[in-house]
């Protein structure tokens, strides 16, 4: 068998080390080759150092020859007959064999290649990492080959077949070589696409990584952790404001194009913010995986729910909770909580344990209470008894904190020392302002609100109305006045007249206040939003706001949280404010 081979520029990437690699790379461009009749002799002679030219020719033909399926089978048959000779010294030959495009061939050739890989890893475990690394690399190769066929995030039939062969080999490796579990995780991590790579490469890679869990469920925590870590990187690099500005600019600049392609999903995706589209499609994959895990055969399995919740909770604690400026990845926890009320209750109790534990860092406690407030406000699957239970816990903690401060002869006046206290107060004010309809729907609930003794909270020496976000304070004040729960305006007006403690920052005087941190603000990713929208509550306005604005309030797409009845100063700084996502819990200066 002879062929004409044109040597490509990929030699440098395949053969990087000196010696034989350098010599092979320097050969002439066009050479005629012949597959050796006795492969075993070629390998033995090269390893002993007696003759290298036949070995070089062998590398050329395997690397460059456009072999037919029958020729590949013939080559693999000879290779398997001398598999014991393919030790560490034959690494160049092994690397060349692994570069062969085998997943696009007919079933007989593909089966022969898979058998060769299994024999090789059984006899020479030394090559296990090299082989697994190449198999994982095929996930990215498949994405590059069919860039237009994964637009909806679903693999075409031809790619399903290709991926099946790769997963079949990985499955057998995991059974044969116990150490391959850790090797596989290393390879998955090292080859994960860079966050700025195209959507296609991420979707195929995430799809393939999740598919591994079908035959290696013990890797689920590690693989989910890897994927979510990578998605967090994308998330923080695609701010909500940047995504919205990108969409607004396209709408303003290309109205004609938008009309012509209104039904063209591919055109819509191509116009989306690149990182937002990548995150969107990958989030859909994660949501689908969670749903399939919780509902095998379309029936809820509580054992599965409990297991995946605990795994996601570990990932949340390690990755999402301490992350600065994530916008959408945290909705994974929102989604799993919607599966069963018991899950939501367990998550809220876990968060409250973080908040109430003085040994937890302050920034984590503030973040945790922000998650409590945002989940209680935004989730339509939270029952009223769970809502009141958390409010009761927070109210009791606030009063205990106030009592402890009142017992001190001289309390620390630095509000940053009391950051957790102010965060919990703001969470309570936020929930009252957002969910007041439910909380005053019955006399029992109204009596419950009165039992929280807000008058003492707002009039204590720590003065939370001074530090909490003005927009939150405004709505809380409106609700409490309307239902005669407390009267905040006296304190608010006193704060506005008082000479407040200030911080000096870059030659300007500023007043510290809590930062805006509402992690479950509106979900704006298009493709995966259908998972969240049925579970999500938008702000509907207070009684006073509705009286002034009528039915248009319900149609407000900005999810405003503005109380127009609150006294507004004629000042440029007093502009329309709304509940919106910002950065991280803590203090900002304005």
Helices and strands as residue ranges (DSSP letters): E 2-6, H 11-14, H 20-25, E 30-34, H 39-48, H 53-64, H 69-81, G 83-85, G 88-90, H 91-98, H 107-123, G 125-127, H 128-145, H 157-176, H 180-190, H 199-212, G 217-219, H 220-236, H 240-253, H 255-260, H 265-271, H 274-294, G 296-298, H 302-315, I 316-320, H 331-337, H 341-356, H 362-378, H 384-406, G 415-418, H 419-434, H 436-439, H 443-451, H 454-459, H 464-467, H 470-482, H 489-497, E 503-505, E 508-510, E 512-514, H 529-533, H 543-549, G 550-555, E 587-589
